[in-house]
Amino acid sequence: MNNTSTVLIPRIVRSNLLSQETELAIYYLTLFIGVTGNFLVFLSIAMRGLRLVRPNDIFILNLAASDLLMLVVFIPFSIHIRVAVFNPSVFICKCMAPVITVALGGAVFTLTVMALHRWQMIVNPFQRDITNRTACILVSGIWVLSLALAVPKILFATPWEYKRICIIRWPSKDYVSAYTVALFVIRFVIPFTLIVFSYVRMGISLSRTHAPRFRKDSRGNILNLTNRRENFEVIRTLTVIVVLFFVCMFPYRVSLLLQMFGHSKNVIVSQVYRASALATVFHSCVNPLIYCAVLSRFRDDFFRIGKFIFCMGGCRRKANRPLAGEGMKILQSAESDGSGDTLQQTTSI
């Protein structure tokens, strides 16, 4: 194990589990789905207006922002170094080094806060929901913590002109080992433990509750009523969230630890590391599908937005336009019934 680590993966790597073409296809697919999905999330919440925005919507927006940071900054650079000559400067390396750390931290910590928030809503249905101001404070804390975790990478990131890549030249091997373990604990073990704990407590609470459940907003007003069947649908949704979070994040963190502690030359570990890194990046486009598309209000908003974009108003005009021959039938029917008012109204249309 040496005291350097790579910020951006070099363009040509031998004995790779996935070909360069496959990796590019995954990146392009992730970029398209992720940008489209998160853009729809922003539009959906913006359509409701500020008065209808709830704390959970703020968390979803922050999750979308974290994903977009990964999608529009990290992925384009990763694509560029695979298809063109990459000559990084010190400024570019110091800007790119914290991107993936900040983006992943923002996403993971947001998922954790969402789990804890949802747990409180289900376990304490009569307790007032947090205010939007409190949600914004939590979001600010998420970004401060994510940026703080990336400070060491910013300090030690530098270009390596020999291989034309960005590396992090750590002061010593112990430093990089301690930093890697700290990231694993702070950005995976603790958040995942809190998420599992929250979902287990929610599952226990919902399984024991046979009566309908009310929920109140910050003013004490009753917002909704959910029955037992809907509660178990929530449990199934949360189970999918936990499983996908674990599948996408855990292999990458473990393979990174193995590389840091003496298995960097192992071909299998290196291949698993690269494949799991792609899975981690791909997770940034999965979040909108899990957290937003499964909710009916988001599905309805997505449908309306998609219909407006693809039809550009033509669908509405077509729907209001009578079919061929229908206008004459309406007139004939009105004349036969003697309803002059109907005839006048139809003619004016």
Residue pairs with C-beta under 8 A, 6 or more apart in sequence:
1 173
1 176
1 177
1 259
1 260
1 261
1 262
1 264
2 173
2 264
3 169
3 170
3 171
3 172
3 173
3 175
3 176
4 167
4 168
4 169
4 170
5 167
5 168
5 170
5 176
6 165
6 166
6 167
6 168
7 93
7 96
7 97
7 153
7 157
7 165
7 166
7 167
7 168
8 77
8 78
8 81
8 86
8 88
8 96
8 165
8 166
9 78
9 81
9 165
9 274
9 277
10 81
10 163
10 164
10 165
11 20
11 81
11 82
11 83
11 86
12 20
13 274
15 267
15 270
15 271
16 271
16 274
17 271
17 272
17 274
17 275
18 26
18 274
18 275
18 278
20 82
23 82
23 278
24 79
24 82
24 83
26 278
26 281
26 282
27 75
27 78
27 79
27 278
27 281
28 79
29 285
30 71
30 75
30 281
30 282
30 284
30 285
31 71
31 75
31 76
31 79
31 285
33 285
33 289
34 67
34 68
34 70
34 71
34 284
34 285
34 288
35 68
35 71
35 72
37 285
37 288
37 289
37 292
37 293
38 64
38 67
38 68
38 71
38 288
40 288
40 292
40 301
40 302
40 305
41 60
41 61
41 64
41 288
41 292
41 298
42 61
42 64
43 301
43 305
44 292
44 297
44 298
44 301
44 302
44 305
45 53
45 57
45 60
45 61
47 301
47 305
48 57
53 132
54 129
54 132
54 217
55 117
55 129
55 130
55 131
55 132
55 134
55 135
56 114
56 117
56 118
58 132
58 135
58 136
58 139
59 110
59 113
59 114
59 117
59 135
59 138
59 139
60 114
60 291
60 292
62 106
62 110
62 139
62 142
63 106
63 107
63 110
63 111
63 114
63 287
63 291
64 287
64 288
65 106
66 103
66 104
66 106
66 107
66 110
66 284
67 103
67 107
67 284
67 285
67 287
67 288
69 99
69 102
69 103
69 106
70 99
70 100
70 103
70 104
70 107
70 281
70 284
71 284
71 285
73 96
73 99
73 103
74 96
74 99
74 100
74 103
74 281
75 281
77 96
78 281
80 86
81 165
85 164
86 164
86 165
87 164
88 96
88 159
88 164
88 165
88 166
89 159
90 158
90 159
92 159
92 166
93 157
93 158
93 159
93 166
93 167
94 154
94 157
96 157
96 166
97 150
97 153
97 154
97 157
97 166
97 168
98 147
98 150
98 151
98 153
98 154
101 146
101 149
101 150
101 153
101 183
102 143
102 146
102 147
102 149
102 150
103 146
103 284
104 187
104 280
105 142
105 145
105 146
105 149
105 150
105 187
106 142
106 143
106 146
107 283
107 284
107 287
108 187
108 188
108 191
108 249
109 142
109 145
109 146
109 191
110 139
110 142
111 191
111 195
111 241
111 245
111 287
112 191
112 194
112 195
113 138
113 142
114 291
115 194
115 195
115 198
115 199
115 238
116 194
116 198
117 130
118 198
118 202
118 238
119 198
119 199
119 201
119 202
120 127
121 129
121 215
122 202
122 205
122 206
122 213
122 231
122 234
123 201
123 202
123 205
125 213
125 214
125 215
125 216
126 214
126 216
127 216
128 216
128 217
128 218
128 219
128 220
129 215
129 216
129 217
129 218
130 218
131 218
149 183
149 186
149 187
152 179
153 168
156 168
156 169
156 170
156 171
157 166
157 167
157 168
158 166
158 167
158 168
158 169
159 165
159 166
159 167
160 166
160 167
168 176
170 176
170 179
176 260
177 260
177 261
180 256
180 257
180 260
181 257
184 253
184 256
184 257
188 249
188 250
188 253
192 245
192 246
192 249
192 250
195 242
195 245
196 242
199 235
199 238
199 239
199 242
202 234
202 235
202 238
203 235
203 238
206 228
206 231
206 232
206 234
206 235
209 228
209 231
210 228
212 225
212 226
212 227
213 225
213 226
213 231
214 222
214 223
214 224
214 225
215 222
215 223
215 224
215 226
216 222
216 223
217 223
226 234
237 290
237 294
240 290
241 290
241 291
244 283
244 286
244 290
245 283
247 279
248 279
248 280
248 282
248 283
248 286
249 280
249 283
251 272
251 275
251 276
251 279
252 273
252 276
252 277
252 279
252 280
255 269
255 272
255 273
255 276
256 273
258 266
258 269
258 273
259 269
259 270
259 273
263 269
264 270
292 298
293 299
293 302
307 315
322 330
327 346
330 346
331 343
331 346
331 347
334 340
334 342
334 343
334 346
335 343
